[in-house]
Amino acid sequence: MSEDVWGWTLFAAEVVGLGAMSVLVGKRRLWWGWLVVAAFVSVPWLAYSIITNRLGFLALSLTWLTVHLTNARRWRAESRAEEPQGK
C-alpha cells in the first residue's frame, strides 16, 4: 500500500473513530463504544506500524489501545453495577 493510501485510510479511520467517540461514548454513554473507538483508531495504526516497521507508531498505538480497552472494561463494570438486581 502506498504512503498516500495509508494516509487517507488512517485519516478515514480516525474520522470514524472520532464520530464513535462523540456519539457512542460521549452522547449515548455506551461502554462498548470504546471497543468501536479502539477498532477504528488504534487497530489501523497498529497495522500501519507493524507493516511499515515504525516502532514509534507501534508504541503509540499500543498505548492508545490499552487506554481504550481499559475504559471499556471500567465502563462495562460500572454499567453492570448500575443494573437493577434480578437481571
C-alpha positions in Angstrom: 0.0 0.0 0.0 1.4 3.4 -0.9 2.0 6.2 1.6 -0.9 8.2 0.1 -3.3 5.3 0.5 -2.1 4.7 4.1 -2.5 8.3 4.8 -6.1 8.5 3.6 -7.0 5.2 5.2 -5.7 6.3 8.5 -7.5 9.6 8.2 -10.8 8.0 7.4 -10.4 5.6 10.3 -9.7 8.5 12.7 -12.8 10.3 11.5 -14.9 7.2 12.1 -13.3 6.8 15.5 -13.9 10.4 16.5 -17.5 10.0 15.4 -17.9 6.9 17.5 -16.3 8.6 20.5 -18.6 11.6 20.1 -21.8 9.6 19.7 -21.4 6.3 21.3 -19.2 7.3 24.2 -20.0 11.0 24.6 -23.7 11.2 24.0 -25.0 7.7 24.5 -22.5 6.6 27.2 -22.2 3.0 25.9 -19.3 1.0 27.3 -18.8 -0.9 24.0 -18.4 2.4 22.2 -14.8 2.3 23.5 -14.3 -1.0 21.5 -15.5 0.7 18.4 -13.1 3.6 19.0 -10.3 1.1 19.6 -11.1 -0.8 16.3 -11.2 2.4 14.2 -8.4 4.4 15.9 -5.9 2.0 17.5 -6.0 -1.1 15.2 -5.3 0.7 11.9 -2.3 2.5 13.4 -1.1 -0.8 14.9 -1.3 -2.4 11.4 0.5 0.5 9.8 3.3 0.5 12.4 3.8 -3.3 12.0 3.7 -3.3 8.2 6.0 -0.2 7.9 8.2 -1.2 10.8 7.7 2.2 12.6 8.3 1.4 16.3 7.3 4.9 17.5 3.8 4.4 16.0 3.7 0.9 17.4 4.3 2.2 20.9 1.7 4.9 20.4 -0.9 2.6 19.0 -0.4 0.1 21.8 -0.7 2.9 24.4 -4.0 4.1 22.9 -5.3 0.6 22.5 -4.6 0.0 26.2 -6.4 3.2 27.1 -9.5 2.4 25.0 -9.7 -1.2 26.3 -9.2 -0.1 29.9 -12.0 2.4 29.5 -14.3 -0.2 28.0 -13.6 -2.6 30.9 -14.2 0.1 33.5 -17.4 1.4 31.9 -18.7 -2.1 31.5 -18.1 -2.8 35.2 -19.9 0.4 36.1 -22.8 -0.3 33.8 -23.2 -3.7 35.4 -23.1 -2.3 38.9 -25.9 0.2 37.9 -28.2 -2.5 36.5 -31.2 -3.4 38.7 -30.7 -6.6 40.7 -32.6 -9.6 39.3 -31.3 -9.3 35.7 
